[in-house]
Amino acid sequence: MAARYLFARKSHSAVSIIAIISVCGVALATMAIVCVLSVFNGFRSIISDRDARILPDLAITAATGSVISNADSLTDIISGVEGVEIASPVIEDNAVAYRGGLQLPVRILGVQPEAYRKITGITGMLKNGGRFIAAPQGADESAAPDEIEAASGTFSEDALFMDSGAEVSEAPEPATVTESVLTTGAAARLGYSAALLPEELEVEGVMIYMPRRTATVISESNPAASFMLDSLAVTGVVESGQNDFDANTVIIDIDEARELLEYNREASAIYVKTSGSEAKVAEAVGKALGSGFVVKDRLTQQTLHLRMISIEKWITFLLLSFILLIASFNVISTISMLIVDKRKDINTLSRIGASKGLISEIFCWESAYVCIAGTVGGMILGVVLCLIQKHFGLIGIGGDPDLLMVTTYPVEVKLSDLLIVLLPSVVIAIITALVASGFARRQLTVNS
């Protein structure tokens, strides 16, 4: 009977119009919630995939202190854990890079090149097709620190990160200077042009200054003795799309980094590539190492970025739910007008023996039907719009396409979000149903 009242012809056409407006209001608010949550999911996926290019499946760090003292032996232990495909130590610290009068605070990242290339997506991030500059041979390493000139070189496939798609006929000769790979931000801020690394181009290298870790005071007579100095040959440029990483990172071989930092077997972290479930392998690695170490999976390593997106997502959800609540006021108005419009029918039902509870229940369900119709319609419309946006990208993001990671709003519809959208709708449906039921009871009391 409630459904019949809802769709039956009304004595006043305004009541029908207001009923349609009520359903549309709930549907539009629900559609907005679905679309906005899906957009946040899309951005979350993009950031997660972007960060995954430079993050390992697992990262092991010391629970206390900044370095792992016995990193090499621990790497061997980790490599023996089931599910671990590759384990490799990395070390990082701060330094100052100098080139042509330009200075830049940089983050030195020392890695084992072959292992790092397999653990991360470094190969796919290399600029200019993944070609590099190799260090020249015959550099004079015996020169005094203030007489060492920055290294330069020409293209070769045999540099720090060898192009995985290239076939090398001969083993590369050992370089006499340190090879390095710069991120795009570091390269640009050190004066390299956008057309870096064309064929057979010689590029001036970079000088790295790092305070001696073991020095206690700076010598006034010879300040250079308080710094470790190295000349880097730039053998490649990478771009990950991760601003923190791209801004000022310089990647070198871990042996060179340890020499600069005056370490032997220490490492800042141990990167791991898994062949199974990250959570299970992380648990197994944690048991193998015991206490004193922190094992982070990829999701844990992205906590900061993903937490901000989650906060913004659920704050927006609460704001849109409030709009949905306001839209539900139209439902109460619609049911109230319908009760007035059906006053004669109510009296007739009362005279033939219908109880007040039965009559109020009719309008209670009618209010729920309006909310359900609007919610279901809004969810269907929201999912359809998201699928259209995902496949055709109708709504673009303003700005320079060359500077954007994506040019259209990304969307990803999740079933869990659709279920969460039902929560405020159900609460609002219950509230409106109770209000409508109470109003119907009062009308019966007045008529009696």
C-alpha positions as CSV (number, residue, x, y, z in Angstrom):
1,M,0.0,0.0,0.0
2,A,2.9,2.4,0.8
3,A,4.3,1.8,-2.7
4,R,0.9,2.3,-4.2
5,Y,0.5,5.7,-2.4
6,L,4.0,6.7,-3.6
7,F,3.4,6.1,-7.3
8,A,-0.4,6.7,-7.3
9,R,-1.8,9.9,-8.8
10,K,-2.1,12.7,-6.3
11,S,-5.0,15.1,-6.0
12,H,-2.5,18.0,-6.1
13,S,0.1,17.8,-8.9
14,A,2.5,19.8,-6.7
15,V,2.8,16.8,-4.3
16,S,4.0,14.6,-7.2
17,I,6.5,17.2,-8.3
18,I,7.9,17.6,-4.8
19,A,8.1,13.8,-4.4
20,I,10.2,13.6,-7.6
21,I,12.4,16.5,-6.4
22,S,12.9,14.7,-3.1
23,V,14.1,11.5,-4.9
24,C,16.3,13.5,-7.2
25,G,17.8,15.4,-4.3
26,V,18.8,12.2,-2.4
27,A,20.0,10.7,-5.7
28,L,22.3,13.6,-6.6
29,A,23.8,13.8,-3.1
30,T,24.5,10.0,-3.2
31,M,25.9,10.3,-6.7
32,A,28.3,13.0,-5.5
33,I,29.5,10.9,-2.6
34,V,30.2,7.9,-4.9
35,C,32.0,10.0,-7.4
36,V,34.2,11.9,-4.9
37,L,35.2,8.8,-3.0
38,S,36.1,7.1,-6.3
39,V,38.2,10.1,-7.4
40,F,40.1,9.9,-4.0
41,N,40.6,6.2,-4.6
42,G,42.0,7.0,-8.1
43,F,44.5,9.5,-6.7
44,R,45.5,7.0,-4.0
45,S,46.2,4.3,-6.6
46,I,48.3,6.7,-8.7
47,I,50.4,7.8,-5.7
48,S,50.7,4.2,-4.5
49,D,51.9,3.0,-8.0
50,R,54.2,6.0,-8.4
51,D,55.8,5.4,-5.0
52,A,56.1,1.7,-5.7
53,R,58.6,2.5,-8.5
54,I,61.2,3.6,-6.0
55,L,60.1,1.6,-2.9
56,P,61.0,-2.0,-2.3
57,D,58.5,-4.7,-1.3
58,L,60.0,-4.6,2.2
59,A,62.4,-2.3,3.9
60,I,64.3,-3.3,7.1
61,T,65.7,-0.6,9.3
62,A,67.3,-0.5,12.8
63,A,64.8,0.0,15.6
64,T,67.3,2.4,17.3
65,G,70.0,4.4,15.6
66,S,70.3,5.5,12.0
67,V,72.3,2.6,10.6
68,I,72.4,-1.2,10.7
69,S,75.9,-2.1,11.9
70,N,76.1,-5.6,10.5
71,A,74.1,-5.1,7.3
72,D,76.0,-7.5,5.0
73,S,75.6,-10.5,7.3
74,L,72.0,-9.6,7.9
75,T,71.4,-9.4,4.2
76,D,72.7,-13.0,3.9
77,I,70.2,-14.1,6.7
78,I,67.3,-12.3,5.0
79,S,68.2,-13.8,1.6
80,G,67.7,-17.3,3.1
81,V,64.1,-16.6,4.2
82,E,61.4,-18.3,2.2
83,G,59.7,-15.8,-0.1
84,V,62.7,-13.5,-0.4
85,E,63.9,-13.1,-4.0
86,I,66.5,-10.4,-3.6
87,A,67.9,-8.6,-0.5
88,S,70.3,-5.7,-0.8
89,P,71.7,-3.1,1.6
90,V,71.4,0.6,0.9
91,I,72.9,3.6,2.6
92,E,71.8,7.3,2.5
93,D,73.0,10.5,4.0
94,N,73.1,14.2,3.3
95,A,75.9,16.0,1.3
96,V,76.5,19.1,-0.8
97,A,76.9,18.9,-4.5
98,Y,78.9,21.5,-6.5
99,R,79.0,22.2,-10.2
100,G,79.9,25.3,-12.1
101,G,79.4,27.6,-9.2
102,L,76.0,26.0,-8.3
103,Q,75.6,24.4,-4.9
104,L,72.8,22.0,-3.8
105,P,72.1,20.1,-0.6
106,V,71.6,16.5,-1.9
107,R,70.6,13.1,-0.6
108,I,73.3,10.6,-1.4
109,L,71.8,7.1,-1.9
110,G,74.3,4.3,-2.1
111,V,73.0,1.1,-3.7
112,Q,74.2,-2.2,-5.3
113,P,73.3,-1.3,-8.9
114,E,72.3,-4.7,-10.2
115,A,70.2,-5.6,-7.2
116,Y,68.6,-2.1,-6.9
117,R,67.6,-2.3,-10.6
118,K,65.7,-5.5,-9.9
119,I,64.2,-4.4,-6.6
120,T,62.8,-1.1,-7.9
121,G,61.6,0.3,-11.2
122,I,64.7,2.4,-11.7
123,T,65.2,1.1,-15.3
124,G,61.8,2.4,-16.4
125,M,62.5,5.8,-14.9
126,L,65.6,6.5,-16.9
127,K,65.5,9.5,-19.2
128,N,66.4,9.5,-22.9
129,G,65.8,5.8,-23.4
130,G,67.9,4.6,-20.5
131,R,71.3,5.6,-22.0
132,F,74.0,6.8,-19.8
133,I,77.4,8.6,-19.6
134,A,80.4,6.5,-18.6
135,A,83.3,7.8,-16.6
136,P,86.5,8.5,-18.6
137,Q,89.5,6.3,-18.0
138,G,92.9,7.5,-16.7
139,A,91.7,10.0,-14.2
140,D,94.4,11.0,-11.7
141,E,93.2,9.9,-8.3
142,S,96.4,10.9,-6.6
143,A,95.7,14.6,-7.1
144,A,95.1,16.7,-4.0
145,P,91.4,17.3,-3.1
146,D,91.5,20.9,-4.2
147,E,93.0,19.9,-7.6
148,I,90.6,17.2,-8.5
149,E,88.4,18.3,-11.4
150,A,84.8,17.1,-11.9
151,A,84.6,14.1,-14.1
152,S,83.1,14.0,-17.6
153,G,82.4,11.3,-20.1
154,T,80.4,10.1,-23.1
155,F,77.6,7.7,-23.7
156,S,77.9,4.0,-22.9
157,E,75.6,1.2,-22.1
158,D,78.0,0.0,-19.4
159,A,77.5,2.6,-16.6
160,L,76.0,2.5,-13.1
161,F,72.6,1.1,-14.2
162,M,73.1,-0.8,-17.4
163,D,70.2,-0.6,-19.8
164,S,68.4,-3.8,-19.3
165,G,67.4,-3.9,-23.0
166,A,70.9,-3.5,-24.3
167,E,73.3,-6.3,-25.2
168,V,76.8,-5.7,-24.0
169,S,79.4,-7.5,-26.0
170,E,82.3,-6.9,-23.6
171,A,82.5,-6.5,-19.9
172,P,82.8,-2.9,-18.9
173,E,86.2,-1.7,-17.8
174,P,86.3,-0.5,-14.2
175,A,85.8,3.2,-13.9
176,T,88.4,5.3,-12.2
177,V,85.9,7.9,-10.9
178,T,82.6,7.4,-9.1
179,E,79.6,7.0,-11.4
180,S,76.3,8.6,-10.4
181,V,72.8,8.9,-11.5
182,L,70.9,12.2,-10.8
183,T,67.2,12.7,-10.3
184,T,65.6,15.3,-12.6
185,G,65.3,17.9,-9.8
186,A,69.0,17.6,-8.8
187,A,70.1,17.7,-12.5
188,A,68.1,20.8,-13.2
189,R,69.2,22.6,-10.0
190,L,72.8,21.8,-10.8
191,G,72.5,23.5,-14.2
192,Y,72.0,20.6,-16.6
193,S,69.7,21.5,-19.5
194,A,66.5,19.7,-20.4
195,A,68.4,18.2,-23.4
196,L,70.8,16.3,-21.2
197,L,72.6,13.2,-22.5
198,P,72.4,13.4,-26.3
199,E,74.6,11.0,-28.3
200,E,78.3,11.4,-27.7
201,L,77.8,14.5,-25.5
202,E,80.4,15.2,-22.9
203,V,78.9,16.6,-19.6
204,E,80.7,18.1,-16.7
205,G,80.5,16.0,-13.6
206,V,79.6,16.9,-10.0
207,M,81.7,17.4,-6.9
208,I,80.4,16.0,-3.7
209,Y,81.4,17.4,-0.3
210,M,80.5,15.5,2.9
211,P,81.6,16.3,6.5
212,R,83.9,13.6,7.8
213,R,81.8,11.5,10.2
214,T,84.8,10.9,12.4
215,A,86.0,14.5,12.6
216,T,85.4,16.2,15.9
217,V,86.6,19.7,14.9
218,I,87.2,21.6,11.7
219,S,90.8,22.5,11.0
220,E,91.2,26.2,10.4
221,S,94.5,25.7,8.6
222,N,93.1,23.0,6.3
223,P,89.3,23.0,6.2
224,A,89.3,20.6,3.3
225,A,90.7,17.9,5.6
226,S,87.4,17.9,7.6
227,F,85.4,16.9,4.5
228,M,85.2,13.8,2.4
229,L,85.4,14.8,-1.3
230,D,84.5,12.8,-4.4
231,S,84.2,13.6,-8.1
232,L,81.1,12.1,-9.7
233,A,80.6,11.3,-13.4
234,V,77.0,11.7,-14.3
235,T,75.9,8.5,-16.0
236,G,72.2,9.0,-16.1
237,V,69.1,10.9,-15.1
238,V,65.9,9.4,-13.6
239,E,62.4,10.8,-13.0
240,S,60.1,8.9,-10.6
241,G,57.3,11.4,-10.4
242,Q,57.8,11.4,-6.6
243,N,58.7,14.9,-5.6
244,D,60.7,14.1,-2.5
245,F,62.8,11.6,-4.4
246,D,63.2,13.7,-7.6
247,A,64.1,16.9,-5.8
248,N,67.7,16.3,-4.8
249,T,68.7,12.6,-4.9
250,V,72.1,11.4,-6.2
251,I,72.5,7.6,-6.6
252,I,75.9,6.1,-6.4
253,D,77.4,2.6,-5.7
254,I,77.2,1.6,-2.1
255,D,80.9,1.0,-1.8
256,E,81.6,4.6,-2.8
257,A,78.9,5.8,-0.4
258,R,80.5,3.8,2.4
259,E,83.9,5.2,1.6
260,L,82.5,8.8,1.8
261,L,80.8,8.0,5.1
262,E,83.7,6.1,6.5
263,Y,81.7,3.0,6.9
264,N,82.6,-0.7,6.3
265,R,79.6,-2.9,6.4
266,E,76.9,-0.5,7.7
267,A,73.7,0.3,5.9
268,S,70.8,2.6,6.5
269,A,68.3,-0.1,5.4
270,I,68.0,-3.4,3.6
271,Y,65.7,-3.5,0.6
272,V,63.9,-6.7,-0.2
273,K,62.1,-8.0,-3.2
274,T,59.6,-10.7,-2.4
275,S,58.1,-13.5,-4.5
276,G,55.1,-14.1,-2.3
277,S,52.7,-12.3,0.0
278,E,54.5,-9.2,1.4
279,A,52.7,-9.6,4.8
280,K,53.8,-13.2,5.2
281,V,57.3,-12.6,4.1
282,A,57.6,-9.5,6.4
283,E,56.5,-11.7,9.3
284,A,59.0,-14.4,8.4
285,V,61.8,-11.8,8.0
286,G,60.9,-10.3,11.4
287,K,61.1,-13.7,13.1
288,A,64.5,-14.4,11.4
289,L,66.0,-11.1,12.5
290,G,64.5,-11.0,16.0
291,S,64.1,-7.8,18.0
292,G,66.0,-4.6,17.2
293,F,64.8,-4.2,13.6
294,V,61.7,-2.7,12.0
295,V,60.3,-4.5,8.9
296,K,58.0,-2.3,6.8
297,D,56.0,-3.5,3.8
298,R,55.2,-1.2,0.9
299,L,52.0,0.1,2.4
300,T,53.7,1.0,5.7
301,Q,56.4,2.9,3.8
302,Q,53.8,5.0,2.1
303,T,52.0,5.9,5.3
304,L,52.5,9.6,5.2
305,H,51.1,10.1,1.6
306,L,48.3,7.7,1.9
307,R,47.2,9.0,5.4
308,M,46.8,12.5,4.0
309,I,44.6,11.2,1.1
310,S,42.5,9.1,3.6
311,I,42.0,12.1,5.9
312,E,40.8,14.3,3.0
313,K,38.6,11.5,1.6
314,W,36.7,10.9,4.8
315,I,36.4,14.6,5.7
316,T,34.8,15.1,2.3
317,F,32.6,12.1,2.9
318,L,31.3,13.7,6.1
319,L,30.6,17.0,4.4
320,L,28.7,15.3,1.6
321,S,26.8,13.2,4.1
322,F,25.7,16.5,5.8
323,I,24.4,17.7,2.4
324,L,22.6,14.4,2.0
325,L,21.0,15.0,5.4
326,I,19.8,18.4,4.2
327,A,18.4,16.8,1.1
328,S,16.4,14.4,3.2
329,F,14.4,17.3,4.6
330,N,12.6,17.4,1.3
331,V,11.6,13.8,2.0
332,I,10.0,14.7,5.3
333,S,8.2,17.6,3.5
334,T,7.0,15.3,0.8
335,I,5.6,12.7,3.1
336,S,3.9,15.4,5.3
337,M,2.2,16.8,2.2
338,L,1.2,13.3,1.1
339,I,-0.3,12.6,4.5
340,V,-2.4,15.8,4.2
341,D,-3.3,14.9,0.6
342,K,-4.5,11.4,1.6
343,R,-6.4,12.5,4.7
344,K,-9.7,11.1,3.3
345,D,-8.0,7.8,2.6
346,I,-6.6,7.7,6.1
347,N,-10.1,8.4,7.6
348,T,-11.5,5.6,5.5
349,L,-8.8,3.1,6.6
350,S,-9.4,4.1,10.2
351,R,-13.2,3.5,9.9
352,I,-12.8,0.1,8.5
353,G,-10.7,-1.0,11.4
354,A,-7.1,-0.1,10.5
355,S,-5.1,0.7,13.6
356,K,-3.0,3.9,14.1
357,G,0.1,1.7,14.0
358,L,-0.8,0.2,10.7
359,I,-1.6,3.6,9.1
360,S,1.6,5.2,10.5
361,E,3.5,2.2,9.2
362,I,2.3,2.8,5.7
363,F,3.7,6.3,5.6
364,C,6.8,5.1,7.5
365,W,7.6,2.6,4.6
366,E,6.7,5.3,2.0
367,S,9.4,7.6,3.5
368,A,11.8,4.7,3.4
369,Y,10.9,3.9,-0.2
370,V,11.7,7.5,-1.2
371,C,15.2,7.3,0.5
372,I,15.9,3.9,-1.0
373,A,14.9,5.0,-4.5
374,G,17.1,8.1,-4.3
375,T,20.0,6.1,-2.8
376,V,20.0,3.3,-5.3
377,G,19.4,5.6,-8.2
378,G,22.3,7.8,-7.0
379,M,24.7,4.9,-6.6
380,I,23.9,3.5,-10.0
381,L,24.3,7.0,-11.6
382,G,27.5,7.6,-9.7
383,V,29.0,4.2,-10.8
384,V,28.0,4.8,-14.4
385,L,29.6,8.3,-14.4
386,C,32.8,6.9,-12.8
387,L,33.1,4.2,-15.5
388,I,32.6,6.8,-18.2
389,Q,35.3,9.0,-16.7
390,K,37.6,6.0,-16.3
391,H,37.3,4.9,-19.9
392,F,36.9,8.2,-21.7
393,G,38.4,10.8,-19.4
394,L,35.8,13.4,-20.0
395,I,36.8,15.7,-17.1
396,G,40.3,17.0,-17.3
397,I,42.6,18.5,-14.8
398,G,43.6,22.1,-15.4
399,G,47.2,23.0,-15.9
400,D,50.2,22.3,-18.1
401,P,49.9,18.6,-19.2
402,D,53.7,18.3,-19.3
403,L,53.9,19.1,-15.6
404,L,51.0,16.8,-14.5
405,M,51.2,13.1,-13.7
406,V,47.6,12.6,-15.1
407,T,45.6,14.9,-17.3
408,T,42.2,13.6,-16.3
409,Y,40.6,12.9,-13.0
410,P,41.4,9.2,-12.1
411,V,38.6,7.2,-10.6
412,E,38.4,3.7,-9.0
413,V,35.1,2.4,-7.7
414,K,35.4,0.2,-4.6
415,L,32.6,-2.0,-3.3
416,S,33.6,-1.1,0.3
417,D,32.9,2.6,-0.5
418,L,29.5,1.7,-1.9
419,L,28.6,-0.1,1.3
420,I,29.8,2.8,3.4
421,V,27.6,5.2,1.3
422,L,24.6,3.1,2.4
423,L,25.4,3.9,6.1
424,P,24.3,7.6,6.1
425,S,21.4,6.7,3.7
426,V,20.1,4.0,6.1
427,V,20.4,6.4,9.1
428,I,18.6,9.2,7.2
429,A,15.9,6.7,6.0
430,I,15.2,5.6,9.6
431,I,15.0,9.2,10.8
432,T,12.6,10.4,8.0
433,A,10.5,7.2,8.5
434,L,10.1,7.9,12.2
435,V,9.2,11.6,11.6
436,A,6.7,10.6,8.9
437,S,5.2,8.0,11.2
438,G,4.8,10.5,14.0
439,F,3.2,13.0,11.8
440,A,0.7,10.4,10.5
441,R,-0.2,9.6,14.1
442,R,-0.9,13.2,14.9
443,Q,-3.1,13.6,11.9
444,L,-5.2,10.6,13.1
445,T,-5.4,12.1,16.5
446,V,-6.6,15.5,15.1
447,N,-9.2,13.8,12.8
448,S,-10.5,11.7,15.6
